[in-house]
Amino acid sequence: MNSYYDGIMKKLIEEDMENYFKDFEGEKSELKNIINKFLLTKELKFEEEKNYKENKTHKYRDRIKYEGKEGKCLARVWNCGMGGQCSFTGKYDGFCKKHSEKKYEWWLGTIDQPRPERPINHKDKIHIWLN
């Protein structure tokens, strides 16, 4: 993480700590000094949490950039358990060529319907969402 974001995160943590200890039984300046000393002496490490499994054929792709885009395929995709909308253009009744030809390919339903809680694929395997 670069220093810009590091500074923002430290400021947010400082505000959260001050809010948490708002009923502190002492001088506010003393509390502020303790918080500042803590933030200056501790190195903050932010790690991206990755709960999904990837392999050579299945890579996780951030699907946020496809949300709300007109003309995208309506099929919901597994996306390593994180879900999302198919990124191809929906030329065939709202579906891409792949999802319009194979009914089992959209066993997760469509993006305009509620997500199935425990979807079962064409091999009768139950899947559990990660988010």
N, C-alpha and C positions, 0 to 999 in steps of 0.2 A: 504494500500500500504506500502511495507516495505521501509526502509530508503535508500536502494540502488536506487530503482526506484524514490523515492522522490527526491534524489539528482540529478538524471538525468533530471527529469522534471524541477526542479528549474534552472538547468544550461541552458536548452533549452529556458525556459521563459526569463532568463536573456539575452541570445543572441538575442531573438526576440525583447525584449524591447530596447536593444542597437541599433539594426538594425532599429527599428521604429523611434527612436529619433536620428538618425545619423546626422540630420541637426540641432541639438540642438545648440542654440546661447549661448554658455558658455563653460566652461572648461569640457573636457571629464572626468576628475577625479571627478568633482562635480556630473556629471550625474551618474557615476559608483557608487559613494557613496549613492546616492538617491535610485538607483535600489537595491543595496545590503541591505540597511536599510529596504526597502519595503519587500524584500524576507525573511529577517531574522525575521521581526516582524509579518508577515502574515502567518497563517497556511494554507497550500494548501490542499484542499479536492478534491479528484478525485472520482467521482461516476460513476459506470457503467450505461450507459443509457439502459433501457429496455423498448422497445415500443411494444413488442409482448405479446399476451395473452396465458397463459398456463392453462391447467386444468388437471384432473386426467388422461385423455386418450391422450392428446396432449401436449407433452413437447418439448420445443425448444432444438435442438441439433446443435452444431457447425458442419457444413458440410465441412469446409475447409480441414479437414484431408482426405476426400474422393476424392477431386478434383485431376484429372489426374491419378487416380489409374486404372489400367487395370482390366477388367473383372467385373466391378461393373454394376449393373442394370442401364439401360439408362433412366429410368423414372425420371422425375422431381417431387419433393415432395413439398407440401405446407410449412411445417416446421414453423408453426405459422406466416406465411406471409413473412418469410425471404427467402424461397426457398432453393433449394439444390438438390443434387442427392441422389437417394435411396441408402442405404448403403449395401443392400444385393447383392450377387453374381448373375450376369446375365447369368444363365445357359440356358435359353430358348430363343433363337434368340436375345440375348442381354438384356433380361428382367429376373427379378426374378420370382419365381412361382406365387406370388401374382399379379404382374403387367402383367404377360403374360396371366392370366386367365380372368381378369376383365378389359375390355377396358376403362370403365369410371374412373378407378383408375389412369390413366395417362392423365387426362384432362388438365394437366398443360404442356403437350407436353413432349418432350424428351430433355435430357441434351445437345445433339449435335445440337439442333435447337435453334433459338432465342426464348427467353422467351416471352410468350404471354402477351400483355400489360394489358388487363382486362379479365382474364380467367373466364369462366362460368362453374361451376361444374354440375354434373348430376342432381342436384335439381334446376337448372336454377338460381343459386345464383352467382352474380358477385363478384369477389374477387379483392382486391387492394393490391399490394405488399407493404411491409413496407420499403424496401430498393431499 
